[in-house]
Amino acid sequence: MEQWISGYTVALCAEIGQVAGQAGDRLEVHTFFFGGGTPSLLGIPQLEAILQTVRQNFTLLENLEGSLEANPGTVTPEYLKELRRLGINRLSLGMQSANPEELRLMGRIHDTPDVIQAVKWARQAGFNNINLDLIFGLPFQTMEQWQNSVELALKLNPEHLSLYALTVEEGTPFFQWTQRGLIPVPDDDLAAE
């Protein structure tokens, strides 16, 4: 994957310039969001190049919210300090669950202590706007497990929680597992409850 990051960064910067050029007037930006996967896989030099391109092509407003999604198992204190230096002021951590079995089922590389440590490091780095993502409606998930995850997340005092219902999409491992009868189809009634 790393061999593609440099090329991706160059292509993204070129596209930012093209979009800005087509807009005509220099547009004002009040928010930017690095998300949709694990953008924290990008190193600081790549993020810096992207943000430099944004600054060259758009007017960033003073009260701008700059957000980045990160896997709690991939951040370090130094990385988080560098994110703040770049102007990223909102961190969205993919906690997903406080249950080890659920994290394993989802193929997550982090555990609950990683989440707790990532929030601590983020606060030390100066983040005062932290979001935690949680997923409900997982196979085998009980209401008690869900409540435990939410309670742990709340104890970490995030400014925001994003709560997502599991959607089983065709072509994903969850879809294949449900088709083969290895895991149950998510219980819509329990998820709604």
Summary of the structure (lengths in Angstrom):
residues: 193
radius of gyration: 18.7
end to end distance: 39.3
largest distance: 55.2
contacts: 557
relative contact order: 0.11
helix: 49%
strand: 20%
